[in-house]
Amino acid sequence: MPPKFSRELEERTIYPERYEKQERTSPCEVACPAGNPIQKSHGLVKEGMIEDALSYIRSRNPFPSITGRICAHPCEDSCNRGNHDEVISIKALERCVSEKADPAFLGKPKKEGPTGKRLAIIGAGPSGLTCAYFSALFGHEVTVFDAAPMPGGIPRLLVPDFRLPKDVVDREIGQILELGVSIVSNTKVGRDIDFSKIMAEYDACLMATGAWKAKRPDFPGAESAIPGTEFLRQVNLGNRTYIGEKVVIIGGGGVAFDCAFTVKRLGASDIKILCVEGPDNMCAPKEDIEQARLENIDIKHSRLVTEVSRNGDGRFLVKHRKVSSFNFDEKGTLSAVTEEGEIEIIVADRVISAIGVQPDLDFLGDGFNLKGTPKGTLYVHPDTYMTSKTGLFAAGDVVSGPSTVAHAIGSGRHAAVAIDSYLRGKGFDGREKIIINGEGHIVRKAMEGQIVPHVVEYHEIMNADFFEKKGRVKTIKIPVDGMVTAFQEMEKGLDLDEAKTEASRCMHCGHCTLCGCCVENCPGLVLTMTKKGPEPTYYDECWHCGCCRIACPGGAVYYEFPLNMLV
C-alpha cells in the first residue's frame, strides 16, 4: 500500500471527537478535556481567519473566553513543541480568538427544528450550561434550575475577578440564552421545587450540580475556619471587606491559592498557605505557585494543622506539625504521618480552610436511591452518561469529583449528544455524526465508526528541523502594585499580530498541512499535490522507501500493512 495521510479537520464537528480521516493526531488535542480542535484553530489564526477559528472552537466549547483565561491547559503540558523550544501558548490563543473576532460575525450555529421534548438541567455551571447550549441547538426545550442568584457556577462564584472578569461570563452565558434556554435562578431543588416533580414533568433530566460541599477538616477548632468556597463566593457576590492583616489558608489546591490572592487584594500583608504536599507534588498549577512567590505569599510545605484555637485577644492560634508522609484513599480521606518534635504555632487574624469539596446529593431525598461511587460521586454509564435511573443523566463534577472547567465542558457536550439520542428514541448505539455546515445549520450524517488515532510524539517527527527554533510569545501579567483597582484582571491577552506569530509555531502533529514536503522528496514521483493534499498518483509504483514519511514535518504520513510490494 502507498502512504496514507492523516488529514486536518474539514468540518465543524460537534460529535464524534475525531474526524474519520484523522488516523493520527497530536498530544495536545488528546489531552484537551473540552475536545477543542486546537490545530485547526491555530491554522486559521495563522492565516488571520479569526472568526472561522472561533466557529470551530465553539462547535465544541461554548465558553472559549472563560477557558482561554482559567483553563489548567493540560494541552500545553503535553505540547510536542516543548521538546523543540517552548510549548505553544494554546490558552492565550483561545482567549485571543474569542476576544478579537468581529462582534458582527454571523457564523453562529442555528437551532434545529423543535422536537417537542423537554429537558431539565439541575445546575447552571459549565457542565450544565454546555449541555443546555447543545441541547437547545438540537431543538429541545431546555430549562435550567440553579440555587445561586445568577448562573455560571464556579466561573461566576468562585473564580476571582482578577482572573476572570464577570462581564466575560455574562457575554458567554448570553449567547446560550439567545438560543431560548430558560434559567430559573434562586431555586434550590429539594427546597424550592421537588426533584420528583422535575422528573415527572420533563422527558429527561441532567444533574450537573457540581461539587460545592466543603470538606470539613478533622482537628479541634476546625469550625472556626471559613470554608474557602464560601469565602470566594461571598467576595464574588460583592462582599469585599478587610479580613485582617495575618491570614492562614489550609490547603494546597487551586482554591487555596485563589483565596490567598484574594485576601492579598483585600489588604492582608502576611499570608501563609499550609499544605501537606511537598514542593514537588503540589495540586495547584505551576503558574499559581509562581504567582504566589511574586506576591510574597508564604507557602509552608509538608504541614498538617492539628488544632485551631483562640488566644486572649481573640486572634487564632494555628498549631501544625511537619509531615513525613501522606496519602489519600479512594474516598479522598487524608492519612498523614507527622514527625516528632515541637508543635509550631502561627498567630492569625483569620483562618480559611480549602482542603477540598465534594458533591452534595441531599436534594435527591429518600425516593431516589441512585448508584454512587466510593468517593461520593454519582455513577453513570461511561458512554451514555445515564445514572442508574432511566431518563436521569449526570455530568461534570457530580460524576468526576472536583475537576477542571474544561473537563466539565467536555462532559456536558457528550451528555447533550447522549440525551439527544435518548430523546429522539434512537438509542445510544444509534448516535450520528453531528456537524455545523457553512450556513450554520446542524447536519446529521451516518457514523462511519469511531477512530482511536495514533498520538504522534515528538520523537516520531523526523523533520523537526523544518521548524525554526523560536520562543513562544509571552503574555504580560500586571503586578499587584501596578493595578488600577485591586481586582483588575492581572493577565493581558495577545493582540492579533502576536497571535498570528504564536499560531505559526504550531507543528500540527499528525495532521497534514499541505506543505508539499512529501511530494518534493518522493524519488519515484509517485505523489501529486491536490487541493485536498498529497495523493498517490501512480498507486502501484510506490516502493515504500519512506522518504515521504521522513520529510513530513508533522508526522502525518503512515502506512497500512500488508504492503503491495516488497521493500
MOQUIRA-V524470 format. One record per helix or strand. SS is the DSSP state (hx for helix, st for strand). FROM is the first residue (numbers start at 0). TO is the last residue. Records with the same first field share a line. If there is no record, write none. Layout:
# MOQUIRA-V524470
SS: FROM-TO, FROM-TO
This chain:
# MOQUIRA-V524470
st: 3-4, 11-14, 23-25, 117-121, 140-144, 181-183, 188-188, 192-192, 203-206, 212-213, 219-219, 225-226, 245-249, 269-273, 297-299, 302-309, 315-327, 333-337, 343-347, 349-352, 356-357, 371-371, 377-377, 385-385, 391-393, 432-435, 441-444, 453-455, 476-476, 490-490, 526-529, 532-535, 556-557
hx: 26-30, 37-45, 49-57, 63-69, 73-76, 79-82, 89-99, 125-136, 153-156, 165-176, 194-200, 221-223, 227-235, 253-264, 285-293, 361-363, 396-399, 404-422, 427-429, 457-459, 463-465, 479-481, 495-502, 516-519, 538-540, 546-550
